[in-house]
Amino acid sequence: MAKPKSLFTCTECGGQSPKWQGQCPHCMAWNTLVESTVEAAKPGANRFASLGGRSEVVTLADVEARDFPRLPTLIGEFDRVLGGGLVEGGVVLIGGDPGIGKSTLLLQAAARIAEQGIVLYVSGEESAQQVALRARRLDVNAAKIRMLAEIELERIQSAIAEVKPRVAVIDSIQTLYSAALTSAPGSVAQVRECAAQLVRVAKRSGTCIVFVGHVTKDGALAGPRVLEHMVDTVLYFEGDTHTSFRLIRAFKNRFGAVNEMGVFAMTEKGLREVTNPSALFLSQHKEDVPGSCVMVTQEGTRPLLVELQALVDDAHGSQPRRLGVGLEQNRLAMLLAVLHRHAGIALFDQDVFVNAVGGVRVAEPGADLAVTLAIVSSLRNKPLPGKHVVFGEVGLAGEVRPVQRGQERLREAAKLGFTHAIVPAANRPRLPIEGMEVVPVERLAQAVDYCAGR
């Protein structure tokens, strides 16, 4: 018997190499090559046949463009991230740390969708009894949810063809295996093959399929990176298991906006929507404290108020520490250099710690101005003026650059009771906002001087 041939597949880009190497020759990532067995194709088998038969070349202008009908999950925060709901024939991949709430959310959503159409819940990690116990604990109506505890791909395909559900939940994609392959479940070849086959089932039958995916210790989806390219929507569940709050973000969405965020709270009865997430990320101080600054960030279409806190202290070593929690580390170092050069504030002998309250991650440059003012406030031990919000990008030349959706940010701050806003001059509103006094600044030094004179 011939010895089975092996290939090494990169878990980051999906590239293949005939031998193991420390670095992937395709994407240059280190230690990502995983051994897999080359599967011999069956005679006459064509696993990659066209979904709709033979295709013809047509002119793009002759193709009828139609909007995709939505199937709402009736969970507002989940629908927001999806772009309005699930799409017929769409494929959604949702990942997150173990115990974060992926199965809980999908079971709650399945119970509500089952009131509108047939839902098939496929569990590969838990038995039907375990899922039933969770449904009882969450107090959801499981009478209309079709349940299948199975990990063999071919049987799952047969069940979907027989039941014809509107939505099928696969929990999880890493547990499935195909009888056509000899590798173990969870291997790169099995994950890629099972996902590709189910994607074709979704496109052919019109069933919306939701995958649950495992994540690595770095927080990325486990398995080949090509898995993210196969699906229509990629969602990530975030949050600390020691707290009750959970965030779900869209990193890819062919049928909606990316970078949307939904906020949930984990309770005894499952995940509950948080309709006013700004309240989660604002500390309740009885009086103004140094080093605290409230900013308005933009998560997709949602303006969100976040409190940034800074602590500046004398360095006790030769190398001062710069630590940012929820913020980009390199950007913090850049802002300290801009403060020194264009505002005359030297921090070369100070430890600087910056934190975004509530565990939220702020990635946009609109947080620059708030970070710098919080640092200056902590250094001088002087609180910033109360009821002030700040946003704006700081350039290397010391200028304060505008950010997108400035009007919406100001309206959200005014709605929550803030009366003053320090904003880039280009984001000055054309019409006054009731109850809000706007302070436009063009240079970082102007904003520092304004806060010092209050």
C-alpha positions in Angstrom: 0.0 0.0 0.0 1.4 3.4 -1.0 2.2 5.7 1.9 -0.3 8.6 2.0 1.2 11.9 0.8 1.3 14.8 3.2 0.9 18.5 2.6 1.5 21.4 5.0 -1.3 24.0 5.0 -1.0 27.5 6.5 -3.7 28.3 9.0 -3.5 32.0 8.2 -3.7 32.2 4.5 -4.5 28.6 3.4 -1.4 28.3 1.3 0.2 24.9 0.9 3.8 23.7 1.0 5.2 20.2 0.2 7.4 20.3 3.4 7.3 21.9 6.8 8.9 25.3 7.1 9.1 27.6 10.1 7.7 30.5 7.9 4.9 30.2 5.5 6.3 31.0 2.0 3.0 32.7 0.9 2.1 35.1 3.8 5.4 35.0 5.7 3.6 34.1 9.0 5.7 32.1 11.4 4.8 28.6 12.8 1.4 28.4 11.0 2.0 25.3 8.8 0.0 22.3 9.8 0.3 18.8 8.3 -2.6 17.3 6.4 -3.0 14.3 4.3 -3.6 14.7 0.5 -7.0 13.1 -0.3 -7.3 11.2 -3.6 -10.3 12.3 -5.6 -12.9 9.6 -6.3 -13.2 8.6 -10.0 -15.9 10.5 -11.7 -16.6 12.7 -8.6 -17.0 16.4 -9.1 -17.3 18.0 -5.6 -17.0 21.5 -7.1 -19.8 21.4 -9.7 -21.5 24.7 -10.4 -24.3 25.6 -8.1 -26.8 26.5 -10.7 -25.8 24.3 -13.6 -24.0 25.7 -16.6 -23.5 29.5 -16.5 -23.7 31.8 -19.5 -21.7 35.0 -20.1 -24.1 38.0 -19.9 -23.8 41.8 -19.8 -23.8 43.1 -16.2 -26.4 45.8 -17.2 -28.8 42.9 -18.1 -28.6 41.3 -14.7 -31.6 42.2 -12.5 -30.4 43.8 -9.2 -32.6 42.9 -6.3 -32.5 43.7 -2.7 -32.0 40.7 -0.4 -35.0 40.0 1.8 -34.2 40.0 5.5 -35.2 37.6 8.2 -35.0 39.5 11.5 -33.9 37.6 14.5 -36.1 39.8 16.7 -33.0 40.6 18.9 -32.3 44.2 18.1 -28.6 44.3 18.9 -28.0 41.1 16.9 -30.0 42.5 13.9 -28.0 45.8 14.1 -24.7 43.9 13.6 -26.1 41.7 10.9 -27.4 44.8 9.0 -31.1 44.2 9.6 -31.3 40.5 9.9 -30.3 37.2 8.3 -30.3 36.9 4.5 -31.7 34.1 2.5 -28.8 31.9 1.3 -26.3 33.8 3.4 -23.6 32.2 5.5 -22.6 33.8 8.9 -19.5 32.8 10.9 -19.5 33.8 14.5 -16.4 33.3 16.7 -15.4 34.0 20.3 -13.7 32.6 23.4 -15.2 29.5 25.1 -18.0 30.4 27.4 -18.5 33.9 26.0 -22.1 33.3 25.0 -22.1 32.2 21.3 -24.4 29.2 21.8 -26.6 31.1 24.2 -27.2 33.9 21.7 -27.9 31.6 18.8 -30.3 29.4 20.8 -32.2 32.5 21.9 -32.2 33.7 18.2 -33.3 30.3 17.0 -36.3 30.3 19.3 -37.5 33.6 18.0 -36.8 32.8 14.3 -38.7 29.5 14.7 -41.9 31.6 15.1 -41.4 32.8 11.5 -40.1 29.6 9.9 -38.4 26.3 10.3 -35.0 26.3 12.2 -32.6 23.4 12.4 -30.1 23.5 15.2 -27.1 21.1 14.6 -25.0 20.4 17.7 -21.7 18.8 17.3 -20.3 19.6 20.7 -23.2 18.9 23.0 -25.9 16.2 23.1 -29.6 17.0 22.5 -30.2 16.6 26.2 -27.6 19.3 27.0 -29.1 21.7 24.5 -32.5 21.0 26.0 -31.3 21.8 29.5 -29.8 25.1 28.3 -33.1 26.0 26.5 -35.0 25.3 29.8 -32.5 27.4 31.8 -32.9 30.3 29.3 -36.7 29.9 29.4 -37.0 30.0 25.6 -39.7 28.4 23.5 -38.0 25.3 22.1 -41.2 23.7 20.8 -40.6 24.7 17.2 -36.8 24.3 17.0 -35.7 21.2 15.1 -32.7 19.5 16.8 -30.0 17.3 15.3 -26.9 16.1 17.3 -24.6 15.0 14.5 -21.0 15.7 13.2 -21.0 13.8 9.9 -21.3 16.3 7.0 -23.3 14.0 4.7 -26.0 13.3 7.3 -26.3 17.0 8.0 -26.7 17.8 4.3 -29.4 15.1 4.1 -31.2 16.6 7.1 -31.1 20.1 5.6 -32.5 18.7 2.3 -35.3 16.9 4.1 -36.3 19.6 6.6 -35.7 22.6 4.3 -35.1 25.1 7.1 -35.0 28.8 6.7 -32.0 28.9 9.1 -29.6 26.2 10.1 -27.1 26.7 13.0 -23.9 24.6 13.0 -22.4 24.5 16.4 -19.5 24.2 15.7 -17.8 23.9 12.3 -14.6 22.5 13.8 -16.4 19.4 15.0 -17.7 18.3 11.6 -16.1 15.7 9.3 -16.7 14.4 5.8 -16.6 10.7 5.0 -14.9 11.6 1.8 -11.8 12.6 3.7 -9.7 10.4 6.0 -8.3 13.2 8.2 -9.6 13.8 11.7 -12.4 16.3 12.6 -11.0 19.8 13.2 -8.1 19.4 10.8 -7.5 22.1 8.2 -8.7 19.9 5.4 -11.9 18.8 7.2 -12.8 22.4 8.3 -12.2 23.8 4.8 -14.1 21.0 3.0 -17.1 20.9 5.4 -17.4 24.7 5.2 -17.2 24.8 1.4 -19.8 22.0 1.1 -22.2 23.8 3.5 -21.7 27.1 1.7 -22.8 25.5 -1.5 -25.8 24.0 0.2 -26.8 27.5 1.4 -26.5 29.1 -2.0 -28.3 26.2 -3.7 -31.2 25.8 -1.3 -31.6 29.3 0.0 -31.1 28.2 3.6 -29.2 30.7 5.8 -26.5 28.8 7.6 -24.8 30.1 10.8 -21.4 28.6 11.7 -20.0 28.8 15.2 -16.1 28.9 15.0 -13.5 28.3 17.6 -10.8 30.9 18.2 -7.1 30.6 18.9 -5.3 31.9 22.1 -4.7 35.2 20.1 -8.4 35.6 19.5 -8.4 34.8 15.8 -10.7 32.2 14.3 -9.1 28.8 14.3 -8.5 26.9 11.1 -7.6 28.2 7.7 -8.0 31.9 7.0 -9.8 31.1 3.8 -12.8 30.2 6.0 -13.4 33.9 6.5 -13.4 34.5 2.7 -15.9 31.7 2.0 -18.7 33.2 4.2 -20.7 36.4 3.8 -20.5 37.7 7.3 -17.9 37.4 10.0 -18.9 38.3 13.6 -16.7 38.2 16.7 -17.9 37.9 20.3 -15.8 39.9 22.8 -15.8 40.5 26.5 -14.3 39.4 29.7 -15.9 36.2 31.2 -15.4 37.8 34.6 -17.9 40.6 33.8 -21.4 40.4 32.5 -21.1 42.6 29.4 -20.5 41.2 25.9 -19.8 42.9 22.7 -20.4 41.5 19.2 -18.7 43.1 16.2 -19.0 42.7 12.5 -15.6 42.5 10.7 -17.1 41.5 7.3 -20.6 41.8 6.0 -21.5 41.6 2.3 -25.1 42.6 3.1 -24.5 45.4 5.6 -22.1 47.8 7.3 -18.8 46.5 8.9 -17.5 47.7 12.3 -21.1 47.6 13.7 -21.3 46.7 17.4 -24.0 45.2 19.5 -23.9 45.2 23.3 -25.4 42.5 25.6 -25.5 41.7 29.3 -25.2 38.1 30.4 -27.9 37.3 32.9 -29.4 34.1 34.5 -31.9 34.0 31.6 -29.3 34.4 28.9 -28.1 37.5 27.0 -30.1 40.7 27.4 -29.9 43.7 25.0 -28.3 46.9 26.3 -30.2 49.7 24.7 -28.0 52.5 26.1 -24.4 51.2 25.9 -22.9 54.6 26.6 -23.9 54.3 30.2 -21.7 51.2 30.5 -18.5 52.9 29.5 -18.9 56.0 31.7 -17.7 55.9 35.3 -19.9 57.5 37.9 -17.7 60.0 39.7 -19.3 62.1 42.5 -16.9 64.9 41.6 -14.5 65.6 38.7 -11.2 63.7 39.0 -7.9 64.3 37.2 -7.0 62.1 34.3 -10.6 61.5 33.2 -11.9 62.5 29.8 -15.1 61.5 28.0 -14.9 61.0 24.2 -17.5 60.2 21.6 -16.4 57.3 19.4 -18.2 55.9 16.4 -18.9 52.2 16.1 -20.4 51.7 12.7 -23.5 53.8 12.6 -23.7 54.1 16.4 -22.1 57.0 18.3 -20.8 55.8 21.7 -19.6 57.7 24.7 -16.5 56.2 26.3 -14.5 57.5 29.3 -10.7 57.4 28.8 -8.6 57.5 32.0 -4.9 58.4 32.2 -2.5 58.0 35.0 0.9 59.8 34.9 3.4 59.0 37.6 7.2 59.4 38.2 9.2 56.6 36.5 11.2 54.5 38.9 13.4 52.9 36.3 15.6 53.9 33.4 12.8 53.0 30.9 9.5 54.8 31.5 6.4 52.6 30.9 3.8 53.4 28.3 0.7 51.2 28.6 -2.6 51.5 26.8 -5.5 49.2 27.6 -8.2 49.3 24.8 -6.0 51.6 22.8 -3.2 51.1 20.3 0.2 51.1 22.0 2.2 52.7 19.1 -0.4 55.5 18.8 0.1 56.3 22.5 3.8 56.7 22.0 3.2 59.0 19.0 0.8 61.2 20.9 3.4 61.7 23.7 5.9 62.8 21.2 3.4 65.3 19.7 2.6 66.6 23.2 6.3 67.3 23.7 6.9 68.9 20.4 3.8 71.0 19.9 2.5 71.6 23.4 5.7 71.8 25.4 4.8 69.0 27.7 7.7 66.6 28.4 7.0 63.1 29.7 10.3 61.4 29.2 10.7 60.7 32.9 7.1 59.7 33.6 5.2 56.4 33.4 2.0 56.8 31.4 -1.0 54.5 31.7 -4.2 54.9 29.6 -7.3 52.8 29.9 -10.7 52.8 28.2 -13.4 52.2 30.8 -15.6 49.1 30.6 -13.3 47.0 28.5 -14.2 48.6 25.2 -11.6 48.8 22.5 -11.2 52.1 20.8 -9.4 51.8 17.4 -10.3 55.0 15.6 -8.0 58.0 15.5 -10.8 60.2 16.8 -9.7 59.3 20.3 -6.4 61.2 20.0 -7.5 64.5 21.4 -9.2 62.9 24.4 -6.2 60.8 25.2 -3.8 63.8 25.2 -6.1 65.9 27.3 -6.5 63.1 29.8 -2.7 62.7 30.1 -2.3 66.5 30.6 -5.0 66.4 33.2 -3.3 63.6 35.2 0.1 65.2 34.8 -1.1 68.6 36.2 -3.4 66.9 38.8 -6.2 69.1 37.6 -9.6 67.7 36.5 -11.0 68.6 33.1 -14.1 70.7 33.1 -17.2 68.7 33.9 -19.9 67.9 31.3 -17.3 68.2 28.5 -16.9 65.7 25.7 -13.9 65.5 23.3 -13.1 64.0 19.9 -10.6 64.7 17.2 -7.6 63.2 15.5 -4.2 64.7 16.3 -1.6 64.9 13.5 2.1 64.9 13.7 2.3 68.6 13.0 0.1 69.3 16.1 -3.1 70.0 14.1 -6.5 68.7 15.2 -8.0 66.9 12.2 -11.8 66.3 11.7 -13.5 62.9 12.1 -16.5 61.5 10.4 -20.1 61.9 11.6 -19.3 64.8 13.9 -23.0 66.0 14.1 -24.2 62.6 15.2 -21.6 62.4 17.9 -22.5 65.8 19.3 -26.3 65.0 19.3 -25.6 61.8 21.3 -23.5 63.7 23.8 -26.2 66.3 24.2 -28.8 63.6 24.7 -26.9 62.2 27.6 -26.6 65.6 29.3 -23.2 66.9 28.2 -23.1 70.7 27.8 -19.7 71.4 26.2 -17.7 69.8 23.4 -14.1 70.3 22.3 -14.0 69.4 18.6 -11.9 70.0 15.5 -12.7 73.3 13.8 -13.8 71.5 10.7 -16.5 69.6 12.7 -18.1 72.8 14.0 -21.9 72.3 13.4 -23.5 74.6 10.9 -26.6 74.8 13.1 -26.5 75.1 16.9 -27.3 72.0 18.9 -29.7 72.7 21.7 -28.0 72.6 25.1 -24.6 72.1 23.7 -21.8 74.7 23.5 -19.1 73.7 21.0 -15.5 74.8 21.4 -13.7 74.4 18.0 -9.9 74.0 18.0 -7.4 73.9 15.2 -4.2 73.0 17.1 -3.5 70.7 20.0 -2.0 73.6 22.0 -5.3 75.5 21.8 -7.2 72.6 23.4 -4.5 72.2 26.2 -4.7 76.0 26.9 -8.5 76.0 26.9 -8.6 73.2 29.5 -5.9 74.9 31.6 -7.9 78.2 31.7 -11.2 76.7 32.8 
